[in-house]
Each structure stands twice: as structure tokens, then as C-alpha cells.
Amino acid sequence: MSAALKFYRGLTGLAEPLAPLLLDMRARQGKEDFGRLNERLGRPAAPRPAGPLIWLHGVSVGESLSLLPLVERMRLERRDANLLVTSGTVTSAELLARRLPPSVIHQFAPVDAPRATRGFLDHWRPDVGVLVESELWPNLILGAAGRGVRMALVSARITERTARNWSRTPRSARRLLDAFSLILAQDADSAARLESLGRVPDGRLNLKYAGDPLPFDARALTAARKAAGGRPVLLAASTHDGEEEMVLEAYQRLDTDRRGSPLLVIVPRHRERGPAVAALSRAIGFSTGRFGEGDRLSAECDVYVADSLGELGLWFRLAHTAFLGGSLRPGIGGHNPLEAVQVGAPVISGAHVSNWTAVYADLAEAGLARMLEAPADLAGAWEASLDANTPREAIRKRADAIQKARSLEVEAAVSALTGLLP
């Protein structure tokens, strides 16, 4: 083990006694589940089933949900194996509880400290560990590999910043990457950066292309369409702090005399921000409803704040056009545009989509996504979309063609991963 990794292990070991206090503080802020803090400390309550166990991990909503196609395929390929999915956020746990099959176990991932990771691995004894994107936690990875767990890093995304940081401790980077029996890079840039760190990837897989359309309640969609009263719905999905103000300003600038009066639905990425978003809309002077206040979508509203959980599938289907947040300012990297185009909603996005560069390039080439040069261009992009009125079925077909072109990657990945099992 390199000096840097020894230092990291020692430092996290010294800090570990503070973990219960820090987790308790995070729980009071709504960032942890009070009833499941023991899982974060490596003290699982669920029993370990007999037989082979495949462990899959994605830290937050996007990463953990991207694992669902692998979960489904691996259940079919290895019916004798048990599946454990871990994640690190409250929202990801809530969504996985809705979307994972009943036979698949969900747990919160342990904090990356020696005792917590040891307790997790002692209890679950996985045969295979599958980490998605950029989850390089040294204690967990090296602890698992040291026990003979065959590790895989799939849809691996290595940013320029990540590569630069790891290049400062090349022995540590190589030690961590060598712990993986299989690495599948998300794109050409990530593959090149992995190679620069001393590990040539074993292939390609971008799980972002593999997801099925988001679920929705058909009766709720029918009711929402009726409630909108024939007004076109503009959706601002997965918005972050600072973006709603720009979205509302763009909405205020729409030429409603020529195009009628669209209804704006805002779905904040973090639903606890719903009250602040609604207050901002009302302060501007818009008639505003909010799910969290018990309001229902209404044609009488200008703006509706949908601070609910797991209903993007409904809003994408209702929307004439979907603006994707996390993209108007640097530091977030954008959110999944495929979820919108899969159900027929063309996408508008800001320029800051570093987490989704390849996907947006494919969608832009197919005429399914429009990238804004500046936030001030959003009103014009909305107006152009309302004028174009592209049929939803045409959008769905183009999106399906893009995903089918990538489907062989998923098949190859499932074969490689199941090959790691005894």
C-alpha cells in the first residue's frame, strides 16, 4: 500500500469515532435516515441470504437508478444469485424502494472508514462488487479486494479534475484501479484518463443509455391533462438553487399574445426547496400552486411547483418541452435528458452538462436537444419549441434509435459481470 493510502486509512480510522455524531447531525438536516444510521456505520440489520451475492453500488439518485437495467438483466442471467444494492443518499433510497424488485436488498453504503467497511464486508460477504461511475472509496475497495471479492467499475467516468488529482499520487491510483477485475469506461475521454493513470479499460459501457422510460400513474396523467385545461405545459425539471429565478424570468418574457399562455411546472431537484421556489414565484407576481401545500395542478395557475418525489415520469409526459436543470451554471454537470425524450418531450438545456456530454451530443445531432449559449436564451428557445410543435411519437422513435445503437454495450457488460461470479 502506498504512503498516501496508508495516511488516508490512518486518518479515517482516527476520525471514525466522530462518525455517529456527524451522521446524527446530517439526519437532523434531512440528509440521512435516522432509522438506518447503523447501516452507514457498517452494522446491517437485514440478514445475509445464502448463496452467491452480487453487490451493486451507486452513491446518489442518478448513479443508483442507472444500475436498474443491470439489476434486471443479472436477475435473469443468474437466478441463483442474490442482489444487494447500496446507495448513499436519502432520496436515492426512497426511489430505489419504489423501483427495485422485492427480492433485491437495499442498504445504505457504509462510510469509508476502516471499522464501518469491515463490518459491512463481514456481514454481506459479496462474491462480486459492481461500482458505478466514479466511486473510488479506498477503504471499501481495498477491503473488498483483499477478501477476494471480484470488483468491477462500470460506466466509469473520470473527469479531468479527478485524473489530475489522482495523478499527484500515481501509486495510490494504480493500486486502487488494479483492485478491479473489470473496468468499463463511460466514454473515450474517461478511457484515456484511466490509461494515463496506469489502467487500460477492458471495454466501454455508458449506463446512461440503458434505462427504461420512467414509470408514471396513468390516471394521474389523465387528471393532470384535464387540469391544465388545454394550456401547453413548459417543464423545468431538476432545477437547482439560483436556476429557478432564471427560469421564472424567462417565463415572464414569453410572448403570450401570439402563443397563448403556457403553464410552467417547476420540479426542484431537492424537494425540500419547494417552499422557497414557490415563494420566489409569488414574489414575482405569478399565481402559484405547490404540491407540498396540498395544491393540485390547475389551469388557473401560472406556475406549479411539483415538490413531490418520483413523479418526473408524469411531468415529462405532460410537458410540451422540458428544460433540464443543473445546467445553467458550472459545478453540477446537468441531468439525464434521455428521461424526457424517451416519452416524447424535446429537451432544452444550459451549456454546463459535463456529466452528460456524449448523450447531449447524440440528442443534439438527432434534433432532440437544444443547448443554450446563455440563460437569457431560454425564453426564445421555449417560443421556438412552441412554434415547432414536433409530434411526440417522432421524438420517441428518434430517442429509441439512439438507445438501440448502444444496446450491445449493455449485453456485453452483463456477460462480463456474470462471468466474475463463481
C-alpha positions as a printed Julia matrix, in Angstrom:
422×3 Matrix{Float64}:
   0.0     0.0     0.0
   1.32    3.45   -0.92
   2.16    6.04    1.73
  -0.82    8.15    0.64
  -3.25    5.26    1.06
  -1.74    4.38    4.46
  -2.18    8.0     5.5
  -5.81    8.0     4.28
  -6.56    4.79    6.16
  -4.98    6.13    9.34
  -6.76    9.47    9.11
 -10.2     7.91    8.5
  -9.54    5.5    11.37
  -8.78    8.38   13.74
 -11.86   10.29   12.59
 -14.21    7.29   12.72
 -15.31    7.8    16.37
 -16.86   11.08   15.2
 -18.95    9.35   12.52
 -22.05    8.73   14.72
 -22.15   12.4    15.73
 -21.71   13.63   12.15
 -24.35   11.23   10.84
 -26.76   12.36   13.56
 -26.21   15.99   12.55
 -26.83   15.12    8.89
 -30.0    13.25    9.84
 -31.32   16.36   11.6
 -30.75   18.23    8.33
 -32.71   15.58    6.4
 -29.56   14.21    4.73
 -29.61   10.82    6.49
 -32.3     8.39    7.6
 -32.45    8.35   11.43
 -33.78    4.81   11.46
 -30.93    3.44    9.31
 -27.8     5.12   10.64
 -26.42    1.75   11.72
 -26.16    0.74    8.07
 -23.87    3.72    7.49
 -21.74    2.51   10.38
 -21.36   -1.0     8.96
 -23.98   -2.63   11.2
 -26.59   -4.04    8.79
 -29.89   -5.26   10.21
 -31.05   -7.29    7.2
 -29.84  -10.91    7.13
 -27.39  -12.11    4.5
 -29.17  -14.71    2.32
 -27.47  -17.99    1.5
 -25.79  -18.42   -1.86
 -23.78  -16.15   -4.18
 -24.27  -12.43   -3.65
 -23.76   -9.64   -6.2
 -23.33   -6.21   -4.66
 -24.01   -3.1    -6.79
 -23.35    0.45   -5.61
 -24.25    3.94   -6.84
 -23.88    6.86   -4.49
 -26.79    9.18   -5.4
 -30.0     9.24   -7.43
 -28.56    9.27  -10.94
 -25.91    6.64  -10.33
 -28.08    4.27   -8.32
 -31.0     4.42  -10.77
 -28.62    3.79  -13.66
 -27.96    0.39  -12.1
 -31.57   -0.76  -12.58
 -31.0    -2.2   -16.1
 -28.07   -4.23  -14.77
 -30.15   -5.42  -11.84
 -32.89   -6.68  -14.15
 -30.53   -8.41  -16.56
 -28.41  -10.02  -13.86
 -31.52  -11.38  -12.14
 -32.37  -13.15  -15.38
 -28.84  -14.33  -16.14
 -28.06  -15.67  -12.64
 -31.27  -16.7   -10.91
 -29.23  -18.47   -8.23
 -27.56  -15.23   -7.11
 -28.81  -12.7    -4.56
 -28.57   -8.98   -5.34
 -27.67   -6.22   -2.89
 -27.86   -2.57   -3.99
 -26.29    0.16   -1.87
 -26.59    3.92   -2.2
 -25.59    6.93   -0.15
 -28.47    9.43   -0.12
 -31.95    9.51    1.37
 -33.59   10.37   -1.95
 -31.87    7.52   -3.77
 -33.03    5.11   -1.06
 -36.63    6.32   -1.37
 -36.63    5.95   -5.16
 -34.94    2.55   -5.09
 -37.55    1.35   -2.58
 -40.17    2.08   -5.26
 -38.32    0.69   -8.24
 -36.23   -2.27   -7.1
 -37.81   -5.73   -7.36
 -38.92   -7.08   -3.94
 -36.24   -9.78   -3.99
 -33.4    -7.24   -4.24
 -31.99   -5.96   -0.95
 -31.26   -2.26   -0.48
 -28.88   -0.89    2.15
 -27.14    2.39    2.75
 -23.44    2.21    1.94
 -21.07    2.39    4.91
 -18.96    5.48    5.45
 -15.47    4.9     4.11
 -13.8     4.24    7.43
 -11.98    1.05    8.49
 -14.43   -0.38   11.05
 -17.55    0.54    9.08
 -16.33   -1.01    5.84
 -15.06   -4.07    7.71
 -18.45   -4.57    9.36
 -20.22   -4.21    6.02
 -17.97   -6.74    4.28
 -18.0    -9.18    7.24
 -21.78   -9.25    7.14
 -22.55   -9.34    3.42
 -19.52  -11.32    2.12
 -20.2   -10.4    -1.54
 -18.8   -12.52   -4.33
 -18.83   -9.65   -6.82
 -18.86   -5.88   -6.26
 -20.04   -3.52   -9.0
 -19.39    0.2    -8.54
 -20.78    2.74  -10.99
 -19.19    5.9   -12.4
 -16.52    7.39  -10.1
 -16.91    5.75   -6.71
 -13.28    5.26   -5.67
 -13.51    4.78   -1.88
 -10.13    3.34   -0.8
 -11.12    1.54    2.42
 -14.14   -0.11    0.82
 -12.44   -1.06   -2.45
  -9.19   -2.37   -0.98
 -11.03   -4.11    1.86
 -13.28   -5.93   -0.6
 -10.48   -6.85   -2.99
  -8.38   -8.09   -0.07
 -11.14  -10.57    0.77
 -11.22  -11.94   -2.74
 -14.3   -10.01   -3.88
 -14.09   -9.63   -7.65
 -14.6    -5.92   -8.2
 -15.89   -4.08  -11.29
 -16.05   -0.36  -12.07
 -18.7     0.16  -14.75
 -19.75    3.22  -16.73
 -16.56    4.67  -15.26
 -16.44    8.45  -15.55
 -13.09   10.06  -14.82
 -13.17   13.83  -15.13
 -10.14   15.92  -15.96
 -10.09   17.19  -12.37
 -10.29   13.66  -10.94
  -7.46   12.46  -13.17
  -5.34   15.47  -12.23
  -5.88   14.84   -8.5
  -5.07   11.12   -8.72
  -2.01   11.82  -10.87
  -0.43   13.5    -7.83
  -0.36   10.09   -6.11
   0.17    7.69   -9.06
   1.0     4.65   -6.9
  -2.26    5.07   -4.98
  -4.26    5.48   -8.19
  -2.7     2.39   -9.72
  -3.26    0.37   -6.52
  -6.94    1.29   -6.46
  -7.53    0.67  -10.16
  -5.68   -2.67  -10.01
  -8.17   -3.79   -7.36
 -10.79   -4.03  -10.11
 -11.04   -7.21  -12.14
 -13.08   -5.33  -14.74
 -13.27   -1.65  -15.73
 -15.69   -0.41  -18.39
 -15.19    3.24  -19.34
 -18.15    5.5   -19.96
 -16.6     7.38  -22.89
 -13.39    7.91  -24.85
 -12.19   10.74  -22.58
 -12.6     8.64  -19.44
 -10.85    5.72  -21.14
  -7.88    7.94  -22.0
  -7.67    9.31  -18.45
  -7.81    5.82  -16.96
  -4.98    4.78  -19.26
  -2.96    7.82  -18.17
  -3.36    6.62  -14.57
  -1.95    3.23  -15.48
  -5.01    1.1   -16.19
  -6.28    0.3   -19.67
 -10.08   -0.21  -19.53
 -11.49   -3.6   -20.51
 -14.26   -2.1   -22.66
 -16.98    0.52  -22.86
 -20.33    0.92  -21.13
 -22.43    4.03  -20.7
 -25.32    3.06  -18.43
 -26.95    6.41  -19.12
 -28.26    4.93  -22.38
 -29.64    1.78  -20.8
 -32.55    2.99  -18.66
 -36.2     2.26  -19.39
 -38.78    5.09  -19.55
 -39.66    6.48  -16.14
 -42.8     4.99  -14.57
 -45.98    7.04  -14.16
 -49.56    6.8   -12.94
 -51.86    6.8   -16.0
 -54.85    8.1   -14.03
 -52.79   10.93  -12.58
 -51.6    11.88  -16.07
 -55.17   11.96  -17.4
 -56.2    14.15  -14.48
 -53.23   16.47  -14.98
 -54.01   16.9   -18.68
 -57.59   17.78  -17.83
 -56.48   20.16  -15.09
 -54.14   22.0   -17.49
 -57.23   22.98  -19.5
 -55.55   22.74  -22.88
 -52.7    25.09  -21.96
 -49.27   23.9   -23.18
 -47.06   22.87  -20.26
 -43.47   24.05  -20.06
 -41.46   21.92  -17.64
 -38.36   22.99  -15.71
 -37.1    19.72  -14.26
 -34.41   19.03  -11.65
 -33.67   22.71  -11.06
 -31.12   23.88   -8.51
 -30.76   26.94   -6.32
 -30.28   30.02   -8.5
 -31.8    28.44  -11.6
 -35.47   28.96  -10.72
 -35.0    32.73  -10.78
 -33.65   32.49  -14.35
 -36.46   30.11  -15.35
 -39.15   32.43  -13.95
 -37.57   35.44  -15.65
 -37.64   33.59  -18.99
 -41.28   32.6   -18.42
 -42.13   36.24  -17.69
 -40.63   37.28  -21.04
 -42.69   34.87  -23.19
 -44.77   36.39  -25.99
 -48.12   35.12  -24.68
 -50.18   37.27  -27.07
 -49.01   35.22  -30.05
 -48.63   31.8   -28.46
 -51.28   31.73  -25.78
 -50.4    31.32  -22.12
 -48.32   28.24  -21.3
 -48.38   26.83  -17.79
 -44.98   26.48  -16.11
 -44.27   23.44  -13.92
 -41.08   23.54  -11.83
 -39.74   20.32  -10.29
 -36.84   21.27   -7.96
 -34.09   18.66   -7.79
 -34.32   18.7    -4.0
 -37.95   18.78   -2.93
 -37.19   20.45    0.41
 -36.59   23.6    -1.65
 -40.24   23.65   -2.77
 -41.37   26.36   -0.31
 -38.54   28.69   -1.36
 -39.28   28.19   -5.07
 -42.99   28.85   -4.57
 -42.23   31.97   -2.51
 -39.94   33.27   -5.27
 -42.65   32.74   -7.9
 -45.28   34.52   -5.8
 -42.92   37.41   -5.08
 -42.62   37.99   -8.84
 -46.41   38.07   -9.04
 -47.3    34.7   -10.54
 -50.33   32.78   -9.38
 -48.57   29.77   -7.88
 -49.64   26.35   -6.63
 -47.43   23.89   -4.76
 -47.79   20.16   -4.29
 -46.3    20.37   -0.79
 -49.12   22.7     0.26
 -51.77   20.3    -0.99
 -52.45   22.25   -4.18
 -53.33   20.43   -7.38
 -52.28   21.45  -10.85
 -54.81   23.97  -12.17
 -55.32   25.94  -15.37
 -55.84   28.95  -13.09
 -52.18   28.81  -12.04
 -49.31   30.45  -13.86
 -46.73   28.32  -12.06
 -46.99   24.97  -10.31
 -44.17   23.78   -8.03
 -44.15   19.97   -8.08
 -42.07   19.27   -4.98
 -43.08   15.61   -4.92
 -40.9    12.5    -5.22
 -40.64   10.09   -8.12
 -43.15   11.78  -10.44
 -40.87   13.04  -13.22
 -42.28   10.3   -15.46
 -45.68   12.01  -15.24
 -44.36   15.55  -15.8
 -42.2    14.59  -18.78
 -45.26   13.01  -20.41
 -47.36   16.08  -19.73
 -44.76   18.58  -20.9
 -44.68   20.16  -24.33
 -40.98   20.91  -23.75
 -38.63   20.01  -20.9
 -35.88   22.29  -19.67
 -33.3    20.25  -17.71
 -31.75   21.99  -14.71
 -28.31   21.64  -13.22
 -27.07   23.13  -16.48
 -27.28   26.92  -16.26
 -24.21   27.34  -14.1
 -20.99   25.33  -13.68
 -20.39   22.82  -10.93
 -23.38   20.48  -11.23
 -22.95   18.88  -14.63
 -26.54   18.55  -15.81
 -29.14   15.79  -15.51
 -30.45   12.93  -17.64
 -32.09   14.22  -20.87
 -32.97   10.72  -22.08
 -35.76   10.51  -19.5
 -37.57   13.33  -21.33
 -37.04   12.32  -24.97
 -37.92    8.67  -24.25
 -41.5     9.81  -23.68
 -41.65   12.41  -26.42
 -40.62   15.7   -24.79
 -37.88   17.68  -26.59
 -35.16   18.99  -24.31
 -33.7    22.41  -23.68
 -30.54   22.66  -21.59
 -27.94   25.1   -20.43
 -24.36   24.71  -21.55
 -22.95   23.15  -18.36
 -23.6    19.42  -18.88
 -20.18   17.87  -18.28
 -21.73   14.69  -16.81
 -23.8    14.13  -19.96
 -21.63   15.43  -22.81
 -21.87   12.35  -25.04
 -25.61   11.94  -24.53
 -26.36   15.58  -25.33
 -24.17   15.37  -28.43
 -26.23   12.41  -29.68
 -29.53   14.13  -28.91
 -28.47   17.43  -30.47
 -27.42   15.62  -33.65
 -30.85   13.96  -33.78
 -32.62   17.3   -33.26
 -33.92   16.3   -29.82
 -32.0    18.75  -27.63
 -31.26   22.45  -27.86
 -28.29   23.82  -25.93
 -28.47   27.42  -24.72
 -25.47   29.67  -25.13
 -26.69   31.77  -22.18
 -29.56   31.57  -19.65
 -31.15   34.63  -21.29
 -31.81   32.48  -24.39
 -34.32   30.25  -22.58
 -37.41   32.33  -23.43
 -36.56   32.27  -27.13
 -35.91   28.51  -27.01
 -39.31   27.94  -25.4
 -41.02   30.07  -28.04
 -39.26   28.21  -30.88
 -40.32   24.89  -29.39
 -43.94   26.0   -29.07
 -43.87   27.09  -32.71
 -42.27   23.82  -33.91
 -44.69   21.51  -32.06
 -42.84   18.32  -33.09
 -45.04   15.17  -32.75
 -44.21   13.21  -29.6
 -44.11    9.9   -31.46
 -41.41   11.2   -33.79
 -39.31   12.23  -30.78
 -39.79    8.84  -29.12
 -38.7     6.98  -32.26
 -35.54    9.04  -32.65
 -34.67    8.53  -28.98
 -35.3     4.78  -29.28
 -32.95    4.56  -32.26
 -30.16    6.21  -30.26
 -30.6     3.78  -27.37
 -30.76    0.73  -29.61
 -27.45    1.72  -31.17
 -25.92    1.43  -27.67
 -27.71   -1.72  -26.53
 -24.83   -4.07  -27.38
 -22.72   -2.38  -24.69
 -25.2    -3.47  -22.02
 -25.31   -7.05  -23.3
 -21.51   -7.27  -23.29
 -21.33   -5.77  -19.79
 -23.85   -8.22  -18.31
 -21.91  -11.12  -19.81
 -18.63   -9.81  -18.38
 -20.1    -9.18  -14.93
 -21.82  -12.54  -14.6
 -18.53  -14.09  -15.71
 -16.96  -12.79  -12.5
 -19.27  -14.96  -10.39
 -18.18  -18.4    -9.25
